[in-house]
Amino acid sequence: MKDSEIMSVEKPVVSLVRGQTNPPHRILVVDDNSDVRQLSVDVLADSGYDVEGATDGAAGWEAL
């Protein structure tokens, strides 16, 4: 294959959440296991997302 035939590989786009000027994305975490739900909420919130947790599907729909 010639150099001119080699396709360039695009670098993945990385979006930084911290220090962004746009409002953070909102995430709803629905999990009936309170430990998993809280861990997920904490990690996402620490990454700069606006996060809410719900205990089950019904509570998730209510939160929406």
N, C-alpha and C positions, 0 to 999 in steps of 0.2 A: 504494500500500500504506500502510495506517495504521501509526502507531507501535506500536500494540498487536499488530499482525500480524507485526512484524519479529521474527524469532527471534534470541535472543541467541547469540553465538558464544562457545563455551567456549575458554578459554586452554589450551594444551597443558600437560600435567603434566610438570614437569622434576624428575628425581630426581638429587640430588647424591650422588656416590659418596664424595668426600673428606669426612672427618669424620662419616661415618655411624655410627650406633650398632649397626646390624645387621651380621652378618658379610658380607664382600664376596661377590658372585656369583663363581662359579668358571667359568672359560672355558678350553676346550681348543682351541688353534689347531693345525690340521693342514695342513701345506703342505710339498711336497717341495723348494721353493726356500728354502734356509737364510736368505738375506738377507731375503726377504719375511716368513718365519716369525719371525725375530728382531725385525724392526721391529714387527710386529704385537704380539708378546709385550711388547716394551718400552713401546709406546704404551699398551696396556691396563693393564700393571702400574703405569705412572706415573699412570694415572687411578684407581688404587685397587682394581683387580680382582685376584683370585687367578688367575694365568694359568700354564698349562703348554703347552709346545709338543711336537708329535710330527712325525716326518719323513714318515710315510705313513699310509694307512688302517689297516694292520695294527698299527702302533705306537699309533695313535689308539685302536683298540679295546682294546689292552692297557692303555693309560693309564686308560680308563674303568673 
